[in-house]
Amino acid sequence: MPVVSSLPVVFVDQYGAGDEDPRRGRLGETLSVRRLMAPLTTRDATQKHLVRVRHVSGEKLDEETLQGVGLAVVAGVRSPGAMVPLLRSFVDRGGQLVIAAGGDFDPAAWTTAAWLDGDGILPAPLGGTSGRLPDETGRLEPRRLSWNSMRDEPLFRVPDVPGEELADLYGGPLFFKTVVTDMAAAGNRAAGRDGAAAGADAVDDPASRPRVLAAFDDGTPFLVTRRIGKGSVAWLASGLTGSWNTLAKTNAMLLCDRLLRGMLAETLPAHTIPTADRFTLPIAAGDRRATLTLMRPDENGSPKGLVESLTVEAVGGDAYAAMLRDLSGRGIYMVTATKVNEVATRDDPAAVRAEEPGSAAAAGRRPAEELLWRRPLAVNGQARESEPAVFDAESFAARHAGIDGLRWTGPGDAIEFTGARVVGHDAWWWMLAACGLCLVGESFLLARPREDRQ
């Protein structure tokens, strides 16, 4: 499994870290999930969390903020604005994106800027809002999540917890205000593009179609996902922290925890892979100029075999990868990244650095390799190689019919040697007689009197 010290996650809401102020009631819509992913504790101020929070407003989101990030959460933002092309590129190259309503979210602005007939970052176009907030005038008609719409999804299942308890868990929060998701329009768009793709001899990918993973008790979608490029987008039709619902005040926040951590796990590189002709290993942009080597396994499967150089290639945007080829042998492959530093041999390295290039002092410098990281890859055979296949009389006859000396013996049938050439079938009698003669000879030798010689 991959071992990391921390993973950065970007949280974008209406305030960001600079303008959020709990004393003034200015709480960003991502507050609940930020505390969920990286809880604040008073017992140990030095406690480190797996998730390293990057909290910004929509206006301050840029390419640098997304550098090295696998998961981004956007909630409570009124309009996506200039974030759409930035986040679309982020998802295309493998990033995971969660979009939620809440706050001042404007469905019309988001549909105009972020749907783009399926080429944006929304899994489906949005309609208006439904329901009203508790501080608004009028009758409240809150919705609840429908367990029947969720029960078949592994995301919502918890080991050893009965379905009745999960139904009570997820049915606890009240949703006062939601956003209508137009799944019909998304389906028509997918059907139209699939028809055009079929005319071009392309293959339809069902994973690229939006899927409703959870719905409210009136049947309207709550959680919709869609595959985009190498990444995916999840849309939640209500808020995460504010007054749109009571989700953050209930244990049903388990839903968000499983969703976010599951999507974050999707961004981790595979460390156990099947044998293949080639494998693409993602490389951080900061390591694109490093020297990469691959050590292949020896006959025992340990990484002590041949060493070869790897080339880092650009795979789109600021994404880079190294191509590993001919991973046909099982065992542990070790990828090593190093960089070359010049180390001074004199007592004063600063003085050496001050010398002019080509001088005697500069000649005293020697290159030294600095290890950046090592990454093992466990290459195993295809699963089907370890699955026994059924071999019956019909398949035997079809494969080995007409081969002399091969016969099929089924379960319960006696093994016969009729017609077969059997060698040494009665050899046991002669072997037994030979053993008897050896015993007689041994007894004769032991019975002979010994002659003492001076």
C-alpha positions in Angstrom: 0.0 0.0 0.0 1.2 3.6 -0.5 2.7 5.2 2.6 2.4 9.0 2.7 3.0 11.6 5.5 0.1 13.8 4.4 -2.2 14.5 1.4 -3.2 18.0 0.5 -6.9 18.6 -0.1 -8.3 21.9 -1.4 -11.5 23.3 0.1 -13.2 26.2 -1.7 -16.2 28.1 -0.3 -17.6 31.6 -0.1 -15.1 32.9 2.4 -11.8 31.0 2.3 -9.3 31.1 5.1 -8.8 34.9 5.0 -12.5 36.0 5.4 -13.9 33.2 7.6 -14.6 34.4 11.1 -16.7 32.2 13.5 -17.1 35.0 16.0 -19.0 37.0 13.4 -20.9 34.0 12.1 -19.0 33.9 8.9 -18.6 30.1 8.5 -17.5 28.7 5.2 -19.7 26.0 3.7 -16.8 23.5 3.8 -16.2 23.9 7.6 -17.9 20.6 8.5 -16.0 18.5 6.1 -12.7 20.2 6.9 -13.1 19.3 10.5 -14.2 15.8 9.4 -11.1 15.2 7.3 -8.7 17.0 9.7 -10.3 17.2 13.2 -9.1 19.9 15.6 -8.1 18.5 19.0 -7.0 20.3 22.2 -5.2 17.3 23.7 -2.2 17.3 21.4 -1.5 20.5 19.4 1.3 18.7 17.5 -1.0 15.9 16.2 -0.6 15.4 12.5 -3.4 14.4 10.2 -3.4 12.6 6.9 -5.2 15.5 5.2 -3.5 18.8 4.9 -6.1 21.5 4.4 -5.8 24.2 1.7 -8.7 26.5 2.3 -9.4 29.3 -0.3 -12.2 31.3 -1.7 -13.4 30.8 -5.3 -11.6 34.0 -6.4 -8.2 32.9 -5.1 -8.2 29.4 -6.5 -5.4 29.0 -9.0 -3.1 26.4 -10.5 -0.6 26.7 -7.8 -3.2 25.9 -5.1 -4.1 22.7 -7.0 -0.4 21.6 -7.4 0.0 18.1 -6.1 -3.6 17.8 -5.0 -5.8 14.8 -5.7 -9.2 16.0 -4.2 -11.0 19.3 -4.3 -14.2 20.3 -2.5 -16.3 23.3 -3.7 -19.3 24.3 -1.6 -21.4 27.3 -1.0 -19.9 29.3 -3.9 -22.4 31.6 -5.6 -21.0 31.2 -9.1 -18.0 29.2 -10.4 -16.6 32.0 -12.5 -13.1 31.4 -13.7 -12.8 28.1 -11.8 -14.5 26.0 -14.5 -11.5 25.6 -16.9 -9.1 25.2 -14.0 -11.2 22.5 -12.4 -12.0 20.8 -15.7 -8.3 20.4 -16.4 -7.8 19.2 -12.8 -10.4 16.5 -13.2 -9.3 15.5 -16.8 -5.9 14.6 -15.6 -7.2 12.4 -12.7 -8.3 14.7 -9.9 -11.4 14.1 -7.8 -13.9 16.9 -7.4 -16.9 17.3 -5.0 -19.4 20.1 -5.7 -22.1 21.0 -3.1 -24.8 23.6 -2.8 -25.4 25.7 0.3 -24.6 29.3 1.2 -25.4 31.7 -1.7 -25.2 28.9 -4.3 -26.9 30.0 -7.6 -28.1 27.0 -9.7 -28.7 29.2 -12.8 -25.2 30.7 -12.7 -23.6 27.3 -12.2 -25.6 25.7 -15.0 -24.6 28.5 -17.4 -20.9 28.5 -16.5 -20.2 24.9 -15.4 -22.5 22.6 -17.5 -21.5 23.7 -21.0 -23.5 20.8 -22.6 -21.5 18.3 -20.6 -18.1 19.8 -21.3 -17.9 21.6 -17.9 -17.6 20.2 -14.4 -21.2 19.5 -13.5 -22.4 15.9 -13.9 -25.9 17.2 -14.9 -27.6 20.6 -15.5 -29.3 22.2 -12.6 -32.8 23.6 -12.2 -34.1 25.9 -9.5 -34.1 25.4 -5.8 -36.8 23.5 -3.9 -38.0 24.2 -0.3 -37.1 27.1 2.0 -34.8 27.8 4.9 -36.0 27.8 8.5 -35.6 31.6 8.7 -37.7 32.2 5.6 -41.4 32.8 5.8 -43.7 30.0 4.7 -44.3 26.3 5.6 -41.3 24.1 6.0 -41.5 20.8 4.1 -38.1 19.1 4.8 -37.0 16.0 2.9 -35.1 13.0 4.1 -32.7 10.6 2.4 -34.2 7.4 1.0 -32.4 4.3 2.1 -34.0 2.3 -0.7 -32.1 4.5 -3.2 -28.8 3.9 -1.3 -29.0 0.3 -0.1 -27.3 -1.2 -3.3 -24.3 1.1 -3.2 -21.2 -0.2 -1.4 -20.4 3.4 -0.5 -23.2 3.5 2.1 -22.7 0.0 3.5 -20.9 -0.5 6.8 -19.6 -3.9 7.7 -21.6 -5.8 10.4 -24.2 -3.0 10.6 -27.8 -4.2 9.7 -29.7 -2.3 7.0 -32.3 -1.2 9.5 -29.7 0.7 11.5 -28.3 2.3 8.4 -31.8 3.3 7.3 -32.2 5.1 10.6 -28.7 6.6 10.4 -29.1 8.1 6.9 -32.7 9.1 7.4 -31.9 11.3 10.4 -30.9 14.7 8.8 -33.6 17.1 7.5 -33.0 18.8 4.2 -34.9 22.1 4.1 -33.5 23.5 0.8 -32.2 21.5 -2.2 -31.3 22.1 -5.8 -33.1 20.3 -8.6 -30.9 18.1 -10.8 -32.1 17.7 -14.3 -31.1 14.1 -15.0 -33.4 13.9 -18.0 -31.4 16.6 -19.8 -28.2 14.9 -18.9 -29.5 11.6 -20.3 -30.5 13.2 -23.5 -27.1 14.8 -23.9 -25.4 11.5 -23.3 -27.7 9.7 -25.7 -27.0 12.2 -28.4 -23.3 12.1 -28.0 -23.3 8.3 -27.8 -25.2 8.2 -31.1 -22.6 10.5 -32.7 -19.8 8.4 -31.2 -21.4 5.2 -32.6 -21.4 6.7 -36.0 -17.7 7.3 -35.7 -17.1 3.6 -34.6 -16.4 4.7 -31.0 -17.3 2.6 -28.0 -19.8 4.0 -25.4 -18.4 4.2 -21.9 -21.2 3.8 -19.4 -18.9 5.2 -16.6 -19.0 8.6 -18.3 -22.8 8.8 -17.8 -24.1 10.5 -14.6 -25.3 8.1 -11.9 -27.6 8.8 -9.0 -26.1 7.2 -5.9 -28.6 8.6 -3.4 -32.0 10.3 -3.6 -34.4 12.1 -1.3 -37.7 10.4 -0.2 -39.5 12.2 -3.0 -37.2 10.6 -5.6 -35.2 13.7 -6.6 -31.4 13.2 -6.7 -29.2 14.0 -3.8 -25.8 12.5 -4.8 -24.9 12.3 -8.5 -21.5 11.2 -9.8 -19.9 11.2 -13.3 -16.6 10.2 -14.8 -14.8 13.0 -16.6 -11.5 12.2 -18.2 -9.3 10.3 -15.8 -11.1 11.7 -12.7 -14.6 12.0 -11.5 -17.1 14.6 -10.1 -19.6 14.1 -7.3 -22.5 16.6 -6.9 -24.5 17.0 -3.7 -27.8 18.8 -4.1 -27.7 20.5 -0.7 -25.3 22.2 1.6 -22.6 20.8 3.9 -22.5 23.2 6.9 -25.1 26.0 6.9 -28.8 26.2 7.4 -29.8 24.3 4.2 -30.0 21.1 6.3 -29.1 19.4 9.6 -26.6 17.0 8.0 -23.6 18.3 9.9 -25.4 17.9 13.2 -26.1 14.2 12.8 -24.0 11.0 12.5 -25.1 10.8 8.9 -22.0 12.8 8.1 -20.5 9.4 7.8 -21.8 9.6 4.3 -19.5 12.6 3.5 -16.6 10.9 5.3 -16.8 7.7 3.2 -17.4 9.7 0.0 -14.4 12.1 0.5 -11.9 9.5 1.8 -13.0 7.0 -0.9 -12.4 9.6 -3.7 -9.1 10.6 -2.1 -8.0 6.9 -2.1 -8.7 6.8 -5.8 -6.0 9.4 -6.4 -3.3 7.2 -4.7 -1.0 5.4 -7.2 -1.3 1.7 -7.6 1.5 -0.2 -5.9 0.2 -3.7 -6.7 -0.4 -4.2 -10.4 -0.8 -7.2 -12.7 1.8 -8.2 -15.2 1.5 -6.0 -18.3 3.4 -4.7 -21.3 3.6 -1.2 -19.8 2.5 0.8 -16.8 2.2 4.6 -16.4 3.6 5.9 -13.1 2.5 9.4 -12.2 5.3 11.7 -11.3 5.0 15.0 -9.3 5.8 18.1 -11.3 8.5 19.0 -8.9 10.3 15.7 -9.7 10.1 15.9 -13.5 13.8 16.8 -13.8 15.0 14.1 -11.4 16.9 11.0 -12.5 14.7 8.0 -12.4 15.8 4.4 -12.5 14.0 1.1 -12.5 15.4 -2.0 -10.8 13.9 -5.2 -11.9 13.5 -8.3 -9.7 15.9 -11.2 -9.7 14.9 -14.9 -9.9 13.8 -14.7 -6.3 11.4 -11.8 -6.9 13.5 -9.2 -5.0 14.6 -5.9 -6.6 18.2 -6.9 -7.2 18.2 -7.5 -10.9 18.8 -5.2 -13.9 18.8 -1.4 -13.5 17.6 0.8 -16.3 16.9 4.5 -16.8 13.4 5.9 -17.1 12.2 9.0 -19.0 9.7 11.5 -17.5 7.1 12.5 -20.1 4.4 15.2 -20.1 0.9 13.7 -20.2 -1.2 16.9 -20.3 -1.2 20.2 -18.5 1.2 20.1 -15.6 0.9 16.3 -15.2 3.9 14.1 -15.7 4.5 10.3 -15.8 7.2 7.7 -16.3 6.4 4.8 -18.7 7.5 1.4 -17.4 7.6 -1.3 -20.1 7.8 -5.0 -20.2 6.5 -5.8 -16.7 6.1 -9.5 -17.5 8.1 -10.9 -14.6 6.6 -11.3 -11.2 8.3 -9.7 -8.2 9.1 -6.3 -6.7 10.2 -3.5 -9.0 11.9 -0.5 -7.4 11.6 3.0 -8.9 14.2 5.4 -7.5 14.4 9.2 -8.0 17.6 11.0 -7.4 19.1 14.4 -8.1 22.7 15.5 -8.5 24.2 18.0 -6.1 27.7 19.4 -6.2 29.5 18.8 -2.9 32.6 20.7 -1.9 35.6 18.8 -0.6 37.2 21.7 1.2 36.5 22.7 4.7 34.6 25.9 3.7 31.9 25.0 1.2 30.8 28.7 1.0 34.3 29.7 -0.1 34.3 27.0 -2.7 31.0 28.2 -4.1 32.5 31.7 -4.4 35.3 30.5 -6.6 35.2 31.0 -10.3 34.2 28.0 -12.4 37.2 26.2 -13.7 39.4 27.2 -10.8 41.3 24.7 -8.7 38.8 25.2 -5.9 35.9 24.5 -8.2 37.7 21.4 -9.5 37.6 20.1 -5.9 33.9 19.8 -6.1 32.4 16.4 -6.9 28.9 15.5 -7.9 26.8 13.6 -5.3 23.4 12.0 -5.8 20.6 12.9 -3.3 17.9 10.4 -2.9 14.4 11.9 -3.4 12.3 8.8 -3.0 11.9 5.1 -3.6 8.7 3.5 -4.7 8.2 -0.2 -4.8 5.8 -1.8 -7.3 4.6 -5.3 -6.6 3.9 -7.0 -10.0 1.7 -10.1 -9.7 0.3 -12.4 -12.3 -3.2 -12.1 -13.8 -5.8 -13.4 -11.4 -7.1 -15.9 -14.0 -3.8 -17.7 -13.8 -4.6 -18.8 -10.3 -8.2 -19.8 -10.9 -8.6 -23.5 -11.7 -10.6 -24.3 -14.8 -13.2 -27.1 -15.0 -11.8 -29.9 -17.2 -14.5 -32.5 -18.1 -14.7 -35.4 -20.6 -16.1 -33.2 -23.4 -13.3 -30.6 -23.2 -10.7 -33.4 -22.9 -12.1 -35.1 -26.1 -12.1 -31.8 -28.0 -8.6 -30.9 -27.0 -6.8 -34.3 -27.0 -8.9 -36.5 -29.3 -6.8 -38.8 -31.4 -3.7 -38.6 -29.3 -2.3 -42.1 -28.7 -1.7 -43.1 -25.1 -4.1 -40.5 -23.6 -7.4 -41.7 -22.1 -10.1 -40.0 -19.9 -10.8 -41.5 -16.5 -13.8 -39.9 -14.8 -14.6 -39.7 -11.1 -15.4 -43.1 -9.7 -14.0 -45.0 -12.8 -11.4 -47.7 -12.2 -7.9 -46.9 -13.5 -7.2 -49.6 -16.1 -4.0 -50.5 -17.9 -5.7 -52.5 -20.7 -3.9 -52.0 -24.0 -1.2 -49.9 -22.3 2.5 -50.9 -22.3 3.3 -51.6 -18.7 7.0 -52.1 -17.8 8.2 -53.6 -14.5 4.7 -54.5 -13.3 6.1 -57.8 -11.6 9.5 -56.4 -10.6 8.6 -56.3 -7.0 9.0 -60.2 -6.8 12.6 -60.1 -8.1 13.4 -57.2 -5.8 12.2 -59.1 -2.8 14.2 -62.2 -3.8 17.3 -60.1 -4.2 16.9 -58.6 -0.7 16.6 -62.2 0.6 19.8 -63.3 -1.0 21.6 -60.2 0.4 20.4 -61.2 3.9 21.7 -64.8 3.5 25.1 -63.6 2.2 25.4 -61.2 5.1 24.6 -64.0 7.6 27.2 -66.3 6.0 29.9 -63.6 6.3 29.1 -62.9 9.9 29.2 -66.6 10.8 32.8 -67.1 9.6 35.4 -67.5 12.4 37.9 -64.6 12.8 41.6 -65.4 12.5 43.9 -63.5 14.8 47.2 -62.5 13.3 50.3 -61.6 15.2 
